[in-house]
Amino acid sequence: MNDWIEDEFGSVSLGDQRLNQRLRLLLARKWEKPGASFSAASQGHKEVVAASRFFNNEKTTQAKILSPHRAGTLERIRTGEYRRVLLVQDTTECDYTSHEKLPGTGPLSSQDRRGFFAHNQLVITPERVPLGLWDTAIEARDDAEHGKSAARKHRPIEDKESFRWLEGYRHACALAAAVPGCQVVSLGDRENDIYEVFVESWQRRAEGRPTAELLIRSKEDRCLEPFDPAAETAGPPAGHKMRSRLAAAAPLGTVQFHVPAATHDRKVKGSTRQITRAARDVVQEVRAIRVCLQPPFRSVATGGPLPAGELTVVEAREINPPAGEEPLVWVLLTTLPVASFEPACEMLELYLCRWEIELFHRVLKSGCRLEEIQQRHDFSLKPAIVLYMIIAWRLLYVMRLGRACPELPCDRVFDESEWKSVVVALKGRAALQHKPSVGEMVRMIAQLGGHLGRKNDSPPGMKSMWIGMARLADFAFCWERFGAHAADPG
């Protein structure tokens, strides 16, 4: 029932064949019970002891565990013959405050919260199918640096926490080099709005090196280079700031959609406030302009000034918002060409795919219970975190594949014991005459997890999927042990 683990990790090389086998077994146990700890998922005391020895072995590293999965990610991109994939970057907190004596942790949002920051890069298709985790950096913040943002401001990028975004973009370029027939787009939220990231893209392109495209949500209202009338087609600018130049540009068209009611936290001047948004129909004007950014007043590591460079800016701004409501405004920076309304809308659609990494982190923490891992050392905890991430990716992959490719035969994803046991449990033995599709299997698994599956219900969510996957493992186990020979019709 774990064919995917054999396919994905058949080439793993930890320096000892016994360690290779143990890794595959740990993945299988965790896959069968995504929400359980290694101890709870193990079958007997010997497996618990072996798991502890595995993570404390110096040969067991993050890079070696992730390596075969990265190879599998490349294989999925190549065999899928994708013209474009998205590498989404984001950072999430791994809170281990309750692990009182765990060394190597650092402060999170406050000194009394301890843990790590995991900066993850998830490769997805524009249809939101996650193809794999390309890289992760699991690091602790230095206690001496906590809360000293002003002191860090004038340091080189290499000495800042924000360097992980530049490193992430370089990893995206490495992916672009590995799949030359596929366009790689690096997606990031406001934290990714870092000038050195743009410089990296401009320099790589100028040198003819493999370069990933950029699509980043804007945080800064950046200064622009002096206006050149010969290079401008939309008339003179209203100023030398990016937002004022956008305001002076003619709209390319409008988009309409409905937003549900929501409550979320927002950081305002160092404190967090709860913001409530009412449900409403939104109409946004879409604009796109080409700009030349003025470099900020800081130097690169070599001591020279940062260069200027060109980007495209796409804005979607709500018109006539309800009284008392802030207008919905998205400003995106991209290296992709945007000359008309259709490609501008395409950039907005691509950026919405960034939500998949938020969903990945939710599965990782709530479904796989990442922050409940029990290890005594940071060097043993970090490989365990990577293993949890691979399980979280697979859960998300199965769900999204059911939506994006619902007509695929289910045996492309599920073992025979898995799909047959679920079909018999929910529909009876006679239903085995029809092999379900991946979409049908996903709906049945979600039903095991509590999704009602009524005609007007929304598609299954991740919570019902990870609960259903745990029950699926029990059904498949019983099928292999007791039911296969008796349940086939005829």
C-alpha positions as CSV (number, residue, x, y, z in Angstrom):
1,M,0.0,0.0,0.0
2,N,3.1,2.2,-0.1
3,D,4.2,2.0,-3.7
4,W,4.7,5.7,-3.9
5,I,7.3,5.5,-1.1
6,E,9.2,2.8,-3.0
7,D,9.1,4.9,-6.2
8,E,10.1,8.1,-4.5
9,F,12.7,6.8,-2.1
10,G,14.1,3.7,-3.9
11,S,17.2,5.7,-4.7
12,V,17.8,7.2,-1.2
13,S,21.4,6.9,0.0
14,L,22.0,7.5,3.7
15,G,25.3,5.6,3.7
16,D,23.9,2.4,5.2
17,Q,21.3,0.1,3.6
18,R,19.6,-0.4,7.0
19,L,19.1,3.4,7.3
20,N,17.6,3.5,3.8
21,Q,15.1,0.8,4.8
22,R,14.3,2.5,8.1
23,L,13.5,5.8,6.3
24,R,11.1,4.0,4.0
25,L,9.4,2.3,6.9
26,L,9.1,5.6,8.9
27,L,7.5,7.2,5.9
28,A,5.1,4.3,5.6
29,R,4.1,4.4,9.2
30,K,3.6,8.2,9.2
31,W,1.7,8.0,5.9
32,E,-0.7,5.4,7.4
33,K,-1.4,7.7,10.4
34,P,-0.6,11.3,9.4
35,G,-1.7,12.8,12.7
36,A,0.1,10.3,14.9
37,S,3.6,10.7,16.4
38,F,6.3,8.3,15.4
39,S,5.8,6.4,18.6
40,A,2.0,6.1,18.1
41,A,2.5,5.1,14.4
42,S,5.1,2.5,15.2
43,Q,4.2,-1.2,15.5
44,G,5.9,-2.2,18.7
45,H,8.7,-1.0,21.0
46,K,11.5,-2.1,18.7
47,E,10.3,0.3,16.0
48,V,10.1,3.2,18.5
49,V,13.7,2.6,19.5
50,A,14.8,2.2,15.9
51,A,13.2,5.5,15.0
52,S,15.0,7.3,17.8
53,R,18.3,5.8,16.7
54,F,17.6,6.8,13.0
55,F,17.1,10.5,13.8
56,N,20.2,10.6,16.1
57,N,22.4,9.0,13.5
58,E,24.9,11.5,12.0
59,K,24.3,10.1,8.5
60,T,20.7,11.1,8.7
61,T,20.6,14.7,7.4
62,Q,18.0,17.0,6.0
63,A,19.7,17.1,2.6
64,K,20.0,13.4,2.2
65,I,16.3,12.8,3.2
66,L,15.1,15.5,0.8
67,S,17.4,14.5,-2.1
68,P,15.3,11.6,-3.6
69,H,12.2,13.7,-3.2
70,R,13.7,16.5,-5.2
71,A,14.6,14.0,-7.9
72,G,11.0,12.8,-7.8
73,T,9.9,16.4,-8.2
74,L,12.0,16.9,-11.3
75,E,10.7,13.6,-12.7
76,R,7.1,14.8,-12.2
77,I,7.9,18.1,-14.0
78,R,9.6,16.3,-16.9
79,T,7.0,13.5,-17.4
80,G,4.2,16.0,-17.1
81,E,5.8,18.1,-19.9
82,Y,4.7,21.3,-18.1
83,R,5.3,24.5,-19.9
84,R,5.2,26.5,-16.7
85,V,5.6,25.6,-13.0
86,L,5.5,27.9,-9.9
87,L,8.0,27.8,-7.1
88,V,6.2,29.3,-4.1
89,Q,8.3,30.6,-1.2
90,D,7.1,31.3,2.3
91,T,8.3,31.1,5.9
92,T,6.4,29.4,8.8
93,E,7.1,29.2,12.5
94,C,7.8,25.8,14.1
95,D,6.9,26.4,17.7
96,Y,8.6,24.1,20.2
97,T,8.1,26.3,23.3
98,S,6.7,23.3,25.2
99,H,10.0,21.4,24.6
100,E,11.7,23.0,27.5
101,K,15.2,21.6,27.2
102,L,15.4,21.4,23.4
103,P,18.8,23.0,22.4
104,G,19.3,25.1,19.3
105,T,16.0,26.9,19.3
106,G,15.6,30.6,19.1
107,P,12.9,33.3,19.7
108,L,9.9,33.5,17.4
109,S,7.6,36.5,17.5
110,S,8.6,37.0,21.2
111,Q,11.4,35.9,23.5
112,D,9.1,33.6,25.4
113,R,8.2,31.6,22.3
114,R,10.9,29.3,21.1
115,G,11.4,27.3,17.9
116,F,12.6,27.5,14.3
117,F,11.7,29.3,11.1
118,A,11.2,27.0,8.2
119,H,11.5,28.7,4.8
120,N,9.9,26.4,2.3
121,Q,9.8,26.3,-1.5
122,L,6.9,24.3,-2.9
123,V,6.7,23.5,-6.7
124,I,3.1,23.6,-8.0
125,T,1.4,23.7,-11.4
126,P,-0.8,26.7,-12.4
127,E,-3.7,24.2,-11.8
128,R,-2.4,24.1,-8.2
129,V,-1.2,20.5,-8.2
130,P,1.8,20.4,-5.8
131,L,4.7,18.5,-7.5
132,G,7.1,18.5,-4.6
133,L,9.1,20.4,-1.9
134,W,12.1,21.8,-3.7
135,D,14.0,23.0,-0.7
136,T,13.6,24.0,3.0
137,A,15.8,26.1,5.3
138,I,15.1,25.3,9.0
139,E,16.9,27.9,11.1
140,A,16.7,29.5,14.6
141,R,16.9,33.2,15.2
142,D,19.8,34.5,17.3
143,D,18.6,35.7,20.7
144,A,20.9,38.7,20.5
145,E,19.3,39.7,17.2
146,H,15.7,39.5,18.3
147,G,13.9,42.9,18.0
148,K,16.8,44.8,16.4
149,S,15.4,45.4,13.0
150,A,16.8,49.0,12.9
151,A,20.3,47.7,13.4
152,R,20.0,45.1,10.7
153,K,18.6,47.6,8.1
154,H,22.0,48.8,7.0
155,R,23.8,45.4,6.9
156,P,24.5,43.5,3.7
157,I,21.7,41.2,2.6
158,E,23.9,38.2,3.5
159,D,23.8,39.1,7.2
160,K,20.0,39.5,7.3
161,E,17.2,37.0,7.8
162,S,15.8,38.3,4.5
163,F,18.7,36.6,2.8
164,R,16.6,33.4,2.7
165,W,14.4,35.0,0.1
166,L,17.4,35.6,-2.2
167,E,18.7,32.1,-1.6
168,G,15.2,30.8,-2.4
169,Y,15.2,32.6,-5.7
170,R,18.6,31.1,-6.5
171,H,17.1,27.7,-5.8
172,A,14.3,28.6,-8.3
173,C,17.0,29.5,-10.9
174,A,18.6,26.1,-10.2
175,L,15.3,24.5,-10.9
176,A,15.0,26.5,-14.2
177,A,18.4,25.2,-15.2
178,A,17.3,21.6,-14.5
179,V,14.2,21.8,-16.6
180,P,15.2,24.0,-19.6
181,G,12.0,23.4,-21.5
182,C,9.8,24.7,-18.6
183,Q,9.3,28.2,-17.4
184,V,9.8,28.6,-13.7
185,V,8.1,31.4,-11.9
186,S,9.2,32.3,-8.3
187,L,6.2,33.5,-6.3
188,G,6.4,35.4,-3.0
189,D,4.4,37.6,-0.7
190,R,5.3,41.1,0.6
191,E,8.3,39.8,2.5
192,N,9.8,38.8,-0.8
193,D,9.8,42.4,-2.0
194,I,13.6,42.8,-1.6
195,Y,15.6,44.8,-4.1
196,E,18.6,42.3,-4.1
197,V,16.2,39.7,-5.5
198,F,15.4,41.8,-8.5
199,V,19.1,42.6,-9.0
200,E,19.9,38.8,-9.0
201,S,17.3,38.3,-11.8
202,W,18.6,41.2,-13.9
203,Q,22.3,40.1,-13.6
204,R,21.5,36.5,-14.4
205,R,19.6,37.5,-17.5
206,A,22.4,39.9,-18.6
207,E,25.0,37.1,-18.2
208,G,22.8,34.6,-20.1
209,R,22.5,32.2,-17.1
210,P,19.3,30.2,-16.4
211,T,16.9,32.6,-14.8
212,A,13.5,32.0,-13.1
213,E,10.9,34.7,-13.6
214,L,9.6,36.7,-10.6
215,L,6.1,37.4,-9.4
216,I,6.1,39.2,-6.0
217,R,3.4,41.1,-4.1
218,S,4.7,44.7,-3.6
219,K,5.3,46.0,-0.1
220,E,7.3,49.2,-0.8
221,D,6.2,52.2,-2.8
222,R,9.5,52.3,-4.6
223,C,11.2,55.3,-6.1
224,L,11.6,55.3,-9.9
225,E,14.4,56.5,-12.1
226,P,14.0,59.9,-13.7
227,F,11.3,60.0,-16.3
228,D,12.3,59.4,-19.9
229,P,9.5,60.7,-22.2
230,A,10.8,58.7,-25.2
231,A,10.3,55.4,-23.2
232,E,6.8,56.3,-21.9
233,T,3.6,55.7,-24.0
234,A,0.9,56.5,-21.4
235,G,1.7,60.2,-21.0
236,P,3.8,61.9,-18.3
237,P,3.9,60.5,-14.8
238,A,2.2,62.0,-11.8
239,G,5.4,61.6,-9.8
240,H,8.5,59.5,-9.2
241,K,6.9,57.0,-6.9
242,M,5.6,53.7,-8.2
243,R,2.0,54.0,-6.8
244,S,1.6,57.5,-8.1
245,R,2.7,56.4,-11.6
246,L,0.1,53.5,-11.4
247,A,-2.6,56.0,-10.4
248,A,-1.8,58.1,-13.5
249,A,-2.1,55.1,-15.8
250,A,-5.3,54.3,-17.7
251,P,-7.1,51.1,-16.6
252,L,-6.9,48.1,-18.9
253,G,-10.2,46.7,-17.8
254,T,-12.1,45.5,-14.7
255,V,-12.5,42.2,-12.9
256,Q,-15.4,41.2,-10.7
257,F,-15.7,38.5,-8.0
258,H,-17.3,37.8,-4.6
259,V,-15.3,37.8,-1.3
260,P,-16.8,36.0,1.7
261,A,-16.8,37.5,5.2
262,A,-13.5,37.0,7.0
263,T,-11.6,37.9,10.2
264,H,-7.8,38.0,10.2
265,D,-4.9,39.5,12.1
266,R,-2.9,42.4,10.7
267,K,0.3,43.8,12.0
268,V,0.1,47.6,12.4
269,K,3.1,49.5,13.8
270,G,4.5,46.5,15.7
271,S,1.2,45.3,17.2
272,T,-1.4,42.8,15.9
273,R,-5.0,43.9,15.3
274,Q,-8.0,41.8,14.4
275,I,-9.6,43.0,11.1
276,T,-13.1,42.0,10.2
277,R,-14.2,42.1,6.5
278,A,-17.8,41.8,5.5
279,A,-18.9,39.7,2.5
280,R,-19.3,41.7,-0.7
281,D,-19.1,41.8,-4.5
282,V,-15.9,43.4,-5.6
283,V,-15.1,45.3,-8.8
284,Q,-11.4,46.1,-9.4
285,E,-9.7,48.1,-12.1
286,V,-6.6,46.5,-13.5
287,R,-3.6,48.5,-14.5
288,A,-0.1,47.5,-15.7
289,I,3.0,49.7,-16.3
290,R,6.6,49.2,-17.1
291,V,9.0,51.0,-14.6
292,C,12.7,51.5,-14.0
293,L,13.3,51.1,-10.3
294,Q,15.7,53.5,-8.5
295,P,18.1,51.5,-6.3
296,P,18.0,52.0,-2.6
297,F,20.9,53.7,-0.8
298,R,22.9,50.6,0.3
299,S,25.8,48.7,-1.2
300,V,26.2,45.1,-2.3
301,A,28.7,42.8,-0.5
302,T,31.5,43.8,-2.8
303,G,31.1,47.5,-1.7
304,G,29.6,48.8,-4.9
305,P,26.2,50.5,-5.4
306,L,23.1,48.5,-6.4
307,P,22.1,48.9,-10.1
308,A,18.8,50.2,-11.4
309,G,16.5,47.9,-13.5
310,E,13.2,47.4,-15.1
311,L,10.1,45.5,-13.9
312,T,6.4,45.4,-14.8
313,V,3.9,46.5,-12.1
314,V,0.4,45.1,-12.2
315,E,-2.3,46.6,-9.9
316,A,-5.9,45.5,-9.2
317,R,-7.7,48.2,-7.2
318,E,-11.3,48.1,-5.9
319,I,-13.5,50.9,-7.0
320,N,-16.4,52.1,-4.9
321,P,-15.8,50.0,-1.8
322,P,-18.6,50.0,0.8
323,A,-18.5,52.7,3.4
324,G,-16.2,51.8,6.3
325,E,-14.4,49.1,4.3
326,E,-10.8,49.4,3.0
327,P,-10.6,48.9,-0.8
328,L,-9.0,45.6,-1.9
329,V,-5.7,46.5,-3.6
330,W,-3.1,44.1,-5.0
331,V,0.1,45.4,-6.5
332,L,2.4,42.8,-8.1
333,L,5.9,43.1,-9.4
334,T,7.0,40.8,-12.2
335,T,9.7,40.1,-14.8
336,L,7.1,38.6,-17.1
337,P,5.8,40.7,-20.0
338,V,2.4,42.3,-19.5
339,A,1.2,44.3,-22.5
340,S,-2.6,44.0,-22.2
341,F,-5.5,43.1,-20.0
342,E,-5.4,39.4,-20.5
343,P,-1.8,38.8,-19.4
344,A,-2.4,41.2,-16.5
345,C,-5.3,39.0,-15.3
346,E,-3.1,36.0,-15.8
347,M,-0.6,37.5,-13.3
348,L,-3.4,37.9,-10.8
349,E,-4.5,34.3,-11.3
350,L,-0.9,33.0,-10.9
351,Y,-0.4,35.0,-7.7
352,L,-3.6,33.5,-6.2
353,C,-1.8,30.1,-6.4
354,R,0.4,31.3,-3.6
355,W,-2.3,30.1,-1.2
356,E,-1.2,26.5,-1.8
357,I,1.9,27.0,0.4
358,E,-0.4,28.3,3.2
359,L,-2.5,25.2,2.8
360,F,0.7,23.1,2.9
361,H,1.7,24.7,6.2
362,R,-1.8,24.0,7.6
363,V,-1.6,20.4,6.7
364,L,1.9,20.2,8.1
365,K,0.9,21.7,11.5
366,S,-2.7,20.6,12.0
367,G,-2.8,17.4,10.0
368,C,0.7,16.0,10.6
369,R,1.1,17.8,14.0
370,L,4.6,19.0,13.3
371,E,4.9,20.9,16.5
372,E,4.3,17.8,18.6
373,I,7.5,16.0,17.4
374,Q,9.4,14.8,20.4
375,Q,13.2,14.9,20.0
376,R,16.0,15.8,22.4
377,H,18.3,17.6,20.0
378,D,17.8,20.1,17.1
379,F,20.0,18.0,14.9
380,S,17.6,15.0,15.3
381,L,14.5,17.2,15.1
382,K,15.3,18.8,11.7
383,P,15.4,15.6,9.7
384,A,12.1,14.6,11.3
385,I,10.6,17.9,10.2
386,V,11.6,17.2,6.6
387,L,10.0,13.8,6.8
388,Y,6.8,15.4,8.0
389,M,7.0,17.9,5.2
390,I,7.1,15.1,2.6
391,I,4.0,13.4,4.1
392,A,2.2,16.8,4.1
393,W,3.1,17.3,0.4
394,R,1.7,13.8,-0.4
395,L,-1.6,14.5,1.3
396,L,-2.0,17.8,-0.5
397,Y,-0.9,16.2,-3.8
398,V,-3.6,13.5,-3.6
399,M,-6.3,16.0,-2.9
400,R,-5.3,18.4,-5.6
401,L,-4.8,15.7,-8.2
402,G,-8.4,14.6,-7.5
403,R,-9.5,18.1,-8.5
404,A,-7.2,18.9,-11.4
405,C,-7.2,15.4,-13.0
406,P,-10.4,13.7,-11.7
407,E,-10.6,11.3,-14.6
408,L,-7.2,9.6,-14.0
409,P,-7.5,5.9,-13.2
410,C,-7.2,5.5,-9.4
411,D,-4.5,2.9,-9.6
412,R,-2.1,5.7,-10.8
413,V,-2.2,7.0,-7.2
414,F,-3.6,4.3,-5.0
415,D,-2.6,0.7,-4.4
416,E,-5.1,-2.1,-5.2
417,S,-5.7,-2.8,-1.5
418,E,-6.5,0.9,-0.9
419,W,-9.1,1.4,-3.6
420,K,-10.7,-2.0,-3.4
421,S,-11.1,-1.9,0.4
422,V,-12.7,1.6,0.3
423,V,-15.1,0.7,-2.6
424,V,-16.3,-2.4,-0.8
425,A,-16.7,-0.6,2.5
426,L,-18.7,2.2,1.0
427,K,-20.5,0.7,-2.0
428,G,-20.3,-3.1,-1.6
429,R,-18.6,-5.9,-3.4
430,A,-20.5,-5.5,-6.7
431,A,-19.0,-2.1,-7.2
432,L,-15.5,-3.6,-7.7
433,Q,-16.5,-4.3,-11.3
434,H,-16.0,-0.6,-11.9
435,K,-12.6,0.9,-11.1
436,P,-13.1,4.4,-9.7
437,S,-11.2,7.5,-11.0
438,V,-8.9,9.5,-8.8
439,G,-11.6,12.1,-8.3
440,E,-14.1,9.4,-7.1
441,M,-11.5,8.0,-4.8
442,V,-10.7,11.4,-3.3
443,R,-14.4,12.0,-2.6
444,M,-14.7,8.5,-1.0
445,I,-11.7,9.1,1.2
446,A,-13.1,12.5,2.3
447,Q,-16.3,10.7,3.1
448,L,-14.4,8.5,5.5
449,G,-13.1,11.7,7.1
450,G,-16.5,13.2,7.6
451,H,-17.2,15.1,4.3
452,L,-20.9,14.6,3.5
453,G,-20.4,14.9,-0.3
454,R,-23.9,16.3,-1.0
455,K,-24.7,17.8,-4.4
456,N,-24.2,21.4,-3.4
457,D,-21.3,20.8,-0.9
458,S,-18.0,22.3,-1.7
459,P,-15.1,20.0,-2.7
460,P,-13.4,18.1,0.1
461,G,-11.0,20.0,2.3
462,M,-7.7,19.0,3.8
463,K,-9.1,18.1,7.3
464,S,-11.5,15.5,5.9
465,M,-8.7,14.2,3.7
466,W,-6.1,13.6,6.4
467,I,-8.7,12.0,8.7
468,G,-9.9,9.9,5.8
469,M,-6.3,8.8,4.8
470,A,-5.8,7.5,8.3
471,R,-8.9,5.3,8.1
472,L,-7.9,4.3,4.5
473,A,-4.7,2.8,5.9
474,D,-6.7,0.6,8.4
475,F,-9.1,-0.5,5.6
476,A,-6.1,-1.5,3.3
477,F,-4.4,-3.3,6.1
478,C,-7.5,-5.4,6.8
479,W,-7.9,-6.0,3.0
480,E,-4.3,-7.4,2.7
481,R,-4.7,-9.6,5.8
482,F,-8.3,-10.9,5.6
483,G,-10.5,-9.7,2.8
484,A,-8.8,-9.7,-0.7
485,H,-9.6,-13.3,-1.7
486,A,-13.2,-13.2,-0.3
487,A,-14.4,-9.9,-1.6
488,D,-13.7,-10.1,-5.4
489,P,-17.1,-10.6,-7.2
490,G,-17.6,-13.8,-9.1
